[in-house]
Amino acid sequence: MLNLLGLFNNGRSHCDGVSRRDFLKVGGMAAGGLSLAQLLNLEAKQNLGSSQKAVINVFLPGGPSHLDMFDLKPDSPSEVRGEFSPISTNVPGMQICELFPRLAKLGDKFSIIRSICDSEGAHSSYQCMTGRSKRDANNAPAGGWPNWGSWISKIQGNHSGTPANVSLVYPTGAGWSKTGGGGFIGTAHAPMQLVDKDPNKKVSNMTLEGISLDRLAHREGLRSSIDNFRRDADSQGQMEGLDSYNQQALGILSDTGLADALDLSKEYPKVVERYGVNDPTYQRDGAPKMIRNFCVARRLVEAGARVVSMNYARWDWHGGDGMNYPRSREEFPLLDQGLSALITDLHERGMDKDVSVVVWGEFGRTPKLNKNNSRDHWPRTSFALLAGGGMHHGQIIGSTDKQGAEIVDRPVKFQEVFSTLYHCLGVDPRANTVTDVSGRPHYLVDSDIQPLRELI
């Protein structure tokens, strides 16, 4: 029921008629001209914000091209290297696409895996959201394998009244938005969905008449709507019949923590501006370009969420339209802006040791361009970018051959990335178990999987 549009009016006034923007200007002068970064750092040190172990999982639906983004081959023939050139980051020897200049300045704050080796090659977010392949479904317990955040929700529970496992994943076609539910762990630990297919519509987790993000600024109206819902439900004997998921949602909506996290009018205007401007136009089989959801994800972590999943835009451009490079020139700078803003935000707020970020897609792209000057599906290798989490950054993990076709060094599995993220959350994936309905315990990853030694 929550609408992530409509609250980017940073000129909203306080009760005394002073706008938040003007208030911040006054506060900045009172602080003796401190920079925004210094103010945010002071805020973090004074515990005015909040930080706990968490992960933001960013899925790029459609199969982003490793060869055009983070594993360029400038010495290869033109039909392999494509139209883009690499640029150096602030880490010697670490290069990325020329359309990522903001990220290039932050190379010491992230790491790139160039050798994800076990993609199934299907248009599906399943591996990036569960760590499992569809082939693993044959060995799944009753109820199926859960979204990876469900393990964390079950083991670590909620924090500060906010659900542990939340989703900013817009429903898409072709299975690209299937995050996996609670699986055998149960619905109560499934990702709480906070967005709808249409960014202009409310999420239908609960039927609370009159509730939208636009109305969350009006606390009396919000509480009145919730009180009316409770009263009507009580009178009809429905309260006891609400499942645990909806009871949790109602309790959360009654509190202001989650609502405030989704309300970007409560964010520093200059911080919001860093992320760029949302484009709610829905992508065919992809997600809208809600670039400020990178900021919303950080705010959800501050509110207490432990795992935040999100998808962004559409990355499948190999059809007859030949749009690979025009679309890349459009999308790469936007991703560069949103992701670099998130990484910068985490460091300025002192959250970089606690909050991990992973960015990836379902597979890579063919070494050779097709007749449409585009790249087709290539599951033999793909990339992942990781930031924060107290990991050792400023490095490249794994490598591919001269054409970016085959992995020649350090193949990495999806589960190894998840094992690393579990470690960053303070959970030992090979020591903790969750029991299914038959009483059988299950480990978070397979027995032969270890966290990436290069990062921890």
Secondary structure, 3 states (H helix, E strand, C coil): CCCCCCCCCCCCECCCCCEHHHHHHHHHHHCCCCCHHHHHHHHHHCCCCCCCCEEEEEECCCCCCHHHHCCCCCCCCHHHHCCCCEEECCCCCCEEECCCHHHHCCHHHEEEEEEECCCCCCCCCHHHHHCCCHHHHHHCCCCCCCCHHHHHHHHHCCECCECCEEEECCCCCCCCCCCCCCHHHCHHHCCEECCCCCCCCCCCCCCCCCCCHHHCCCHHHHHHHHHHHHHHHHHCCCHHHCCHHHHHHHHHHHCCHHHHHHCHHHCCHHHHHHCCCCECCCCCCCCCECCCHHHHHHHHHHHCCCEEEEECCCCCCCCCCCCHHHHHHHHHHHHHHHHHHHHHHHHHCCCCCCEEEEEECCCEECCCCCCCCCCCEECCCEEEEEEECCCCCCEEECEECCCCCCEEECCECHHHHHHHHHHHCCCCCCCCEEECCCCCEEECCCCCCCCCCCCC
